[in-house]
Amino acid sequence: MRSSSRYPLTCRLSMTSSYELMQHSTASRPDWRLTFRLRKPKARELCKEGKNRRGVGPPRAQRNTRSEHQSTKDHPYRKHQETHSHGVVHGDRGPNTAAIPILGRTPLMGSSILALGVCNSCLKGRLDGFTRPKNWKWAIDVGALRTIYSETGKWEKEYGLETRKKVENWWRHRIKDNFTKINEVDTSKRKFYVLSMFPYPSGKLHMGHVRVYTISDAVARFQKMRGMQVINPMGWDAFGLPAENAAIEHGLQPDTWTKSNIQHMREQLDRVGLCFSWDREITTCSEDYYKWTQYLFVKMHEAGLVYQKEALVNWDPVDHTVLANEQVDENGCSWRSGAKVEQKYLKQWFLKTTVFAKAMLDALADLPAWYGVKSMQANWIGECTGCFFDCMLKLDKVETGEKIFAYAFNPEAIYGASHIEILPNHRLLQGSSSLKEALQEAFSAGKDCLTRVSAVNLFTRQELPVVISRKSEFEGYLDTKIGIPSTSSEDATLADKLGLSYIRVIEAINETEKIVNSGEFTGLTRQEAFLAITQEAQKKGVGGHLTSDKLRDWLISRQRYWGTPIPIIHCSSCGTVPVPYDDLPVVLPTLSAFTGKGTSALASVSEWINCKCPRCMGAAVRETDTMDTFVDSAWYYLRYTDPHNSERPFNKSLADFWMPVDLYIGGKEHAVMHLYYARFFNHFCNTQDMVKHREPFQKLLVQGLIKGQTYRLASSGRYLKRKEVDVSGPEPTHAETGEKLHITWEKMSKSKHNGVDPEEMVQQYGIDTTRLYLLFAAPPEQDILWDVKTDAIPGVRRWQSRLWSLTSKYIDARNSSTKPSPQLLNKKDVAEGRKIWEYRNLAVSEVTSYFSEDYMFNAAISQLMSLSNILSQSSARVVEHSSEFEDALASLCIMIAPMAPHLASELWKGMAHVQHKLCTQYNWDADVLLQPWPTVDPEYLRVPDTVAVSVLVNNKSYGTVSIPYNESQDLKTVQDLVLQSALGEAHLKGRIIKKVFLSPRTALINFLVE
């Protein structure tokens, strides 16, 4: 169908009896859409004209009385032109109505309407029994195709939910594309590495996820706008117990369940408008990731940081399997079999994290931005004033090959040791040690028991008797310690009671304590000997690393299937042998069936477990334990720097460039364990010259929880769903029984029925509203008590509407026929512009600080709200002619962009396409997220010579007095200068001054007088 207009037109008839007309854009005109809808007449309208409900009326000849060619003057478009103010144009030509929804005054020309040919070919077809409609009504269906400026070139006056959704749908993928990949590192640009703790792929996002990722997304966008080279990576902490449970319950393979969940959560992240550096995505259950987890384990094994010993586990006596703590209920029973769980000793693998305890404690001094977390880390590590020494065990003077680590509180006096003391619950007595029988034979409850077992200190080569203590616990978390009578009266008493020999190794010489009878260390002061002995023990590899008595090594063994296989081979000839680097990864086999029963699922895969020893090539078996998932997450931040490297875990030069992480964001629950393990891994990599930085995270942002309101029955403690609660009365009650409820705020949980689905939130309020609410509701470190009815949601929505109206005001003013000219502003207008300039600079300064230093996003939003309020009060002349107004509005739009990118993008697009602009410093052709971050004008930063101090007398303002800037905060000076001024002479002379207040934040002094 051709049009006489210069705009090409097409028309088609849909199955719903509607015509859709698309006017395509030319180079100078954006796309817009017009829908032409044919409405069927109602039954009562048909009856009025003698028609039945099927629409069968008079003969065709009687109905076809309309002229084949309607004249221009009678065309409905003419009627529309004459009566458009009424919103709907109605003819009187019959019940069949063609309705043309038009958005306000569209650019459609009369010739284009005529070109529809509604009197000819388009309406000649048979429809609902009519060959051709007899009479027509034309209607303007206002808002039927309401859409957005970026799509149509038509600016909506109101920012309602419909417009909000269209804005977000339009911009969602476009702003995602703006977050470009970094293929090559540009060392000339400063970097910023923002990292949010990666999630376990449970299959569904919760509001806690959305909060932390919204923060990282906003920071990443802000830093990119500042010209930084930014990475904001995302990955999946994909090993773990829930996948095994799902496999047992649903008959799925854990990898199938996990991959499906990852795909779903990835789509969810996209739907809530979050942008990540997806080219750096990692998944810990992928072979190309856990190969390097195993590589680092082998490196630690080579460094002497890996060992195996017996430790207690939760044992299910029915299923004969080890249970995680999460699989034991509050009654101490197995989650699956219901059997009472037992404590059983099994051999477990450990990492010697205590080796780095002192270094990690000292390094906290280099982390000033770890607010609140430093003390938690320091308390976890404890005071590192002692060390462990390696000891080989003997029975009746015969070596057994078993080793223990014994703690010395005073290493400088180690040559004066008399015995080694262990607790009654020590693994040597309770486990499967070859010494168990001899130790139990000597044990008598409530007594200190000397045994036939002795221990050779591998540093001093002294052979010391092993004593079972009468105590049930030692200091800290120790179960083995070295008794040194020279430094402990308690140790001396025990040694004397049992008749144990020892020597004095500390003497006071010239009022200085020095070491004696200690070989090469004799003659040193205690402090000198402390350093020398611990350093020599470290050098010999027999201990000496300073640690606390409360810190334990890291037990990483898990008797689970879904985890990183521990790369160890057990050989009857060679003992435990690490898998060679070239044979990595040890791939997790696929199980034919997964029941969750038995000691290890991997032990049942004979073709996997049976292998050859890499040393002697004899028959051997693989280790069937897998690693704690905390191991996978202890180094993932390093892999992000070089995620596709197939030759090594990461390239040192890339890690050195990107590390340390500039901002690490996560929950309070990980402020100790995860951070401690991650720091341990990074310290180890630093000692191996794999990365130059000791500490992995420069700055931490530990955000609070999102809590929902819970309702519990006081009688049973059962959590109720919202629909079970009656809230009609003064206090909520159980809808069924009327029982009063215990109401609390708790972390959102499915089991507590207090969760909020992020996608439902986005569907109801929009992406940007959700983002702004999460950022505005509370400072990041505080908990959010979720209540959208009374909380910040209404305020956030009103603010967005105010921003939209403010931009609309600007667009209308600058699209007028009058060209803006600052010269047309009068003195009052200029003063108003100056005020806007000051508020704009204040906002830029404050918001920049909040984004880069304090991360107080709620305060940043408050500052931007204040700026928008100032702009909303501007006069029409200032809006039309002031460059300060335009600059402030543009800066406001840019500063909103990291937090509400969709709204800001649309606002910017509207501003960019006005006819007359005054500010040339912006790249108006580029999207808002590609604009540089606003800066404070140098003039604003210039320190003034004087300050105009407002003078109040009894809280009433009387004017200002000029005060030297350097003295404007000195109460005595300001008071004297005001009293000496003409204003003081007029209003304060002769009056009794009771008190004077000088505001520390504003230039204001208030005199309280009689």
C-alpha positions, -999 to +999 in steps of 0.1 A: +000+000+000+015+033-010+011+067+006+011+101-009+031+112+021+069+112+021+068+088+050+065+051+039+035+033+053+025-003+057-007-018+070-017-053+080-047-070+095-041-091+126-062-121+139-077-097+165-092-075+138-068-047+142-047-027+118-013-018+128+004+011+110+041+016+113+057+049+102+094+042+099+120+068+108+138+089+083+172+103+091+155+133+108+126+116+125+125+088+151+102+058+149+067+061+161+037+037+160+000+042+152-026+014+158-058+014+138-084-008+156-118-019+143-142-023+172-172-046+169-206-030+178-222-039+210-254-060+209-276-031+221-262-009+193-271-036+168-306-039+182-313-002+178-308-005+141-328-037+138-299-061+136-297-094+154-268-105+176-250-120+147-248-086+130-272-096+102-289-065+091-306-051+060-297-063+026-263-056+013-276-031-012-292-010+015-260-011+036-237-002+008-249+034+004-217+051+013-198+069-015-169+048-029-147+079-025-152+100+006-144+137+002-115+152+021-137+176+040-158+147+054-128+126+063-126+116+100-092+133+103-110+166+097-133+158+126-103+149+147-087+183+140-119+200+150-126+182+182-092+168+194-095+186+228-123+162+238-099+132+234-123+112+212-137+120+179-171+103+171-190+103+139-226+095+136-223+069+109-230+036+127-219+012+153-189-003+136-161+020+147-125+024+135-104+038+163-071+054+158-052+057+190-029+087+188-004+098+214-011+135+218-004+154+186+015+130+165+036+142+135+013+123+112+002+146+083-033+147+068-020+132+036-007+101+055-042+095+070-058+099+037-033+074+023-047+047+046-074+042+021-099+033+048-127+040+023-111+017-003-090-015-003-083-019+035-120-020+044-134-037+014-127-072+028-155-092+045-154-088+083-180-103+108-205-109+080-202-074+065-189-069+030-183-033+038-191-014+070-219+010+066-211+037+092-179+046+111-168+063+143-133+076+147-117+077+181-085+089+196-076+063+221-052+084+242-024+064+257-032+032+239+003+032+224+020+053+250+057+048+247+091+064+253+112+091+238+142+069+229+118+048+208+095+075+194+110+109+198+079+118+219+084+127+255+059+114+280+048+139+306+044+115+335+066+087+347+040+060+355+045+023+359+038+017+322+064+042+311+089+030+337+087-006+323+091+006+287+121+026+297+137-003+314+129-028+286+144-004+261+176+003+280+182-030+297+202-046+269+217-013+257+233-004+290+245-040+293+263-036+260+280-005+273+298-026+300+325-035+275+350-064+278+386-057+286+405-078+261+439-062+268+451-045+299+459-008+294+487-002+319+485+035+313+450+036+328+443+032+365+425+001+374+396-006+397+387-042+407+353-044+424+343-079+436+311-091+452+312-125+469+301-150+443+269-170+451+262-207+455+239-216+426+209-226+446+187-218+416+170-186+429+182-152+438+171-136+471+170-100+480+204-103+498+219-113+465+203-083+448+215-059+475+252-069+473+252-070+435+234-037+432+261-021+453+289-037+432+271-027+400+267+009+411+304+012+422+316-004+389+296+020+368+308+050+389+345+040+386+341+034+349+326+069+345+357+082+363+379+068+336+390+037+354+397+004+338+371-016+357+364-053+362+333-065+381+334-103+376+309-129+385+311-166+390+296-196+409+307-213+441+293-244+426+305-274+447+287-282+479+262-303+499+228-290+484+237-305+450+243-339+466+210-336+485+192-328+453+208-357+436+196-381+464+161-366+465+154-362+428+176-388+412+197-362+394+234-359+387+248-331+409+264-314+378+231-314+360+213-298+389+241-273+393+244-263+357+206-258+354+206-236+384+235-215+371+217-209+338+185-198+357+203-175+381+223-160+352+190-151+335+177-137+368+207-115+372+201-102+338+164-096+344+171-074+375+194-052+354+228-062+368+258-060+346+290-080+352+322-088+334+308-120+321+338-127+299+356-135+332+329-159+345+342-189+365+325-220+379+343-239+407+329-273+396+344-269+361+376-289+354+394-258+341+389-243+376+394-271+400+425-283+381+442-252+395+427-257+430+444-290+430+476-274+416+477-250+446+471-279+469+501-298+455+522-266+458+513-264+495+521-301+499+555-294+485+559-265+509+551-288+539+518-271+546+497-303+541+493-332+565+469-359+575+458-368+610+427-382+627+399-359+636+363-362+648+335-364+622+297-368+624+290-405+618+256-420+608+257-456+621+228-466+599+239-453+565+275-457+574+284-422+561+299-390+573+275-361+578+281-324+575+270-303+605+241-291+584+228-327+581+225-331+618+193-318+633+188-300+666+183-334+683+216-347+671+200-371+646+208-377+609+186-357+585+181-389+563+181-420+585+170-404+617+197-423+636+215-407+665+247-393+652+280-405+667+314-388+669+340-409+652+377-404+644+387-406+608+418-396+590+415-360+576+436-336+556+447-303+570+464-272+558+488-255+581+472-221+583+489-215+616+522-211+597+510-177+584+492-166+616+517-140+628+522-126+593+485-123+588+480-107+621+507-081+614+494-074+579+461-062+594+480-030+601+482-024+563+444-026+560+431+007+574+398+004+554+388-029+570+364-012+594+351-035+621+365-066+604+401-061+615+392-066+651+373-097+642+402-111+622+426-102+651+404-119+676+401-150+655+439-153+651+447-143+687+480-132+702+509-149+684+532-154+713+541-191+710+547-217+684+544-254+676+573-278+675+573-311+655+577-342+676+582-378+667+565-404+689+581-435+705+567-464+725+591-479+750+619-460+732+610-475+698+600-451+670+564-455+658+565-432+628+537-411+642+541-373+646+524-347+668+527-309+670+532-296+705+527-259+715+553-240+735+542-208+752+578-197+756+599-209+727+630-192+740+631-217+769+625-248+748+657-264+760+643-265+796+613-286+786+604-315+810+574-332+793+547-331+767+511-330+780+480-342+762+443-341+771+423-372+779+402-367+747+433-366+725+431-385+692+460-407+703+437-421+730+404-420+712+413-427+675+430-456+658+466-448+667+491-476+674+497-459+707+461-460+718+463-492+739+494-481+758+480-446+765+446-460+777+465-485+799+482-456+817+452-433+819+433-428+851+406-402+852+413-371+874+450-378+876+481-367+858+493-399+842+529-407+831+529-431+801+553-454+782+550-430+752+577-404+746+582-376+721+614-365+704+615-327+698+629-325+663+644-291+671+663-297+703+664-336+698+653-340+734+632-370+742+604-360+765+578-382+783+542-379+773+518-372+802+480-374+801+467-344+819+440-346+846+425-314+830+397-316+805+410-286+785+440-264+781+443-227+773+427-218+739+420-248+717+451-268+724+452-305+730+490-308+732+515-286+749+551-286+760+558-283+798+586-259+806+592-255+844+615-225+840+586-203+827+556-220+844+551-228+881+523-252+871+546-271+848+573-272+875+548-286+901+537-314+877+573-323+868+583-325+904+552-345+913+560-371+886+597-370+892+606-357+858+640-342+852+646-307+837+671-279+837+669-242+844+675-222+812+668-187+824+690-166+847+690-130+857+724-116+849+730-079+858+692-075+861+687-089+825+672-123+819+694-144+797+692-179+783+716-206+797+721-243+791+706-239+756+734-248+732+742-222+706+716-198+720+732-196+754+740-160+764+712-144+744+685-123+761+651-138+762+639-117+733+670-124+712+666-161+719+629-160+711+636-146+677+667-168+670+651-201+681+618-196+662+636-185+631+660-215+632+631-239+637+614-225+607+646-228+587+649-265+597+612-271+589+603-284+623+580-257+635+587-223+650+560-203+632+545-179+657+508-185+663+483-183+691+470-210+714+434-205+701+441-210+664+438-244+647+450-257+613+424-259+586+406-292+582+397-294+545+386-331+542+350-338+533+337-373+529+315-360+501+312-366+464+304-331+450+337-313+457+372-309+444+390-343+445+421-342+468+450-350+444+467-376+466+476-412+457+481-438+484+508-464+477+517-493+500+553-488+492+557-450+488+530-438+513+510-407+503+521-393+470+508-360+455+495-363+419+521-349+395+512-315+379+511-330+344+483-354+356+460-327+368+432-324+370+420-354+389+386-354+373+355-361+393+339-392+379+302-394+369+283-418+392+258-443+378+237-440+410+239-416+439+224-429+472+243-408+499+251-440+517+285-454+526+318-437+537+325-423+502+307-423+469+340-421+451+353-453+467+327-473+448+340-462+414+367-489+409+380-477+375+386-442+391+400-452+425+425-478+413+455-463+397+493-465+395+517-448+419+535-420+400+568-429+419+571-466+418+544-473+391+530-500+415+493-505+423+478-477+443+445-460+451+433-425+449+422-404+479+384-404+481+380-373+502+371-340+485+380-305+496+360-281+517+342-257+494+360-229+513+391-240+495+375-233+461+365-198+472+399-190+489+416-181+456+388-173+430+396-136+431+430-144+416+415-166+388+393-137+378+424-117+368+432-144+341+402-167+339+411-185+306+447-194+313+452-231+305+489-231+315+488-219+351+463-206+377+469-171+366+495-149+349+517-131+375+518-099+355+480-098+352+475-106+389+500-080+398+482-054+378+446-061+390+454-071+426+446-063+452+408-062+449+400-025+454+366-031+470+353-065+482+316-067+491+299-094+510+279-104+540+288-102+577+287-140+580+319-142+559+338-116+578+360-142+596+363-176+581+362-169+544+384-138+547+409-157+568+412-185+544+414-162+514+442-142+531+460-174+539+460-185+502+471-151+491+500-150+516+510-184+504+510-173+467+531-143+477+557-165+493+558-186+461+563-154+440+530-160+422+517-126+432+535-095+446+507-084+470+504-101+504+469-090+511+441-098+486+415-071+495+423-034+499+389-023+512+359-042+525+323-034+524+304-058+547+267-053+542+240-061+566+211-085+562+177-080+547+152-090+572+115-097+568+088-098+595+081-132+609+050-144+627+053-174+651+028-191+673+038-186+709+025-221+718+045-241+692+070-217+677+057-226+642+063-199+616+031-188+598+025-177+563+012-142+557-022-156+547-025-174+580-022-141+599-051-118+608-039-082+608-073-065+611-070-059+648-046-038+669-022-068+670-017-096+645-032-129+655-035-164+641-064-162+617-076-197+625-074-197+664-070-161+673-038-169+692-014-140+698+018-142+678+054-136+684+065-110+658+102-105+650+124-093+622+146-121+609+168-129+580+147-137+550+141-174+547+118-197+528+112-217+560+102-186+579+078-174+552+092-139+552+111-138+519+106-115+490+110-126+454+133-101+437+116-107+403+082-100+418+096-068+433+110-058+399+078-066+382+058-045+407+080-015+410+106-017+383+144-024+382+155+012+391+130+016+419+142-017+435+179-006+431+173+028+446+153+013+475+181-011+483+207+017+482+185+043+500+168+022+528+199+020+550+237+024+550+253-008+535+266-021+568+232-019+584+203-044+582+172-035+561+139-042+577+118-049+547+085-031+546+076-015+513+044+001+526+059+023+551+096+024+541+115+042+514+097+028+484+071+056+482+097+083+486+119+067+459+090+065+435+081+101+441+117+112+435+118+094+402+086+112+391+101+145+402+132+138+382+111+130+352+090+162+356+121+183+360+135+169+328+102+175+311+103+211+323+137+215+307+128+199+275+097+220+270+116+252+278+145+244+255+124+232+226+105+265+224+110+289+196+130+312+219+167+306+218+182+305+253+204+335+262+220+340+296+221+378+288+183+379+293+185+369+329+180+397+354+199+402+387+175+379+406+179+352+380+217+354+381+216+351+419+194+320+415+218+306+389+247+312+414+228+293+441+222+264+417+259+264+408+269+262+445+244+233+451+256+215+420+293+217+432+283+207+467+264+177+454+293+166+431+318+169+459+296+150+484+283+123+461+318+116+447+331+112+483+302+089+492+309+067+461+346+065+465+353+066+502+324+060+525+300+041+502+271+058+519+247+054+490+217+065+511+235+098+518+244+102+482+208+097+472+197+123+498+222+147+484+208+142+449+173+146+462+183+180+476+198+191+443+167+180+424+145+200+449+166+231+443+163+227+405+125+221+409+122+255+425+138+273+396+119+300+377+108+295+341+134+321+330+162+303+347+152+270+332+151+285+298+182+307+298+206+295+326+236+275+317+240+267+355+206+251+355+215+229+325+249+220+339+233+211+373+206+190+356+231+172+334+254+165+364+224+153+384+215+129+356+250+116+353+253+110+391+220+091+391+232+068+364+252+043+384+223+037+407+193+040+383+209+035+349+177+029+329+160+061+341+191+082+338+197+069+303+162+080+292+165+114+310+198+120+293+184+110+259+156+136+264+180+163+274+204+155+245+178+160+218+165+194+228+170+221+202+189+246+222+217+237+247+242+259+264+267+235+279+294+223+254+315+203+279+292+172+275+293+147+247+256+148+241+258+122+213+270+095+238+248+077+263+248+089+299+268+059+312+296+069+288+298+105+301+327+114+324+319+118+360+312+155+369+340+174+387+339+203+411+346+237+395+380+250+406+364+283+417+342+264+442+373+249+457+391+282+461+393+293+497+376+327+501+393+356+519+362+363+539+330+346+549+296+363+552+285+352+587+247+354+593+239+372+626+209+361+646+197+378+678+173+356+698+170+334+667+160+363+644+182+371+615+195+407+612+219+403+583+255+393+577+290+404+588+321+398+567+346+377+588+382+367+577+379+330+565+408+318+587+390+331+619+354+322+610+354+292+633+368+310+664+339+320+686+357+348+705+370+364+673+337+362+654+318+376+684+341+406+688+340+414+651+302+413+650+300+435+681+323+460+665+304+461+632+276+484+623+251+456+626+263+449+661+262+486+670+226+487+659+212+455+674+235+444+703+250+476+718+240+480+754+222+446+756+231+419+781+243+388+762+234+356+779+249+331+755+265+330+720+263+300+696+286+297+666+276+270+641+305+247+632+289+237+599+274+269+586+284+305+587+260+315+614+263+331+649+233+334+673+232+358+702+208+351+730+202+384+748+179+398+775 
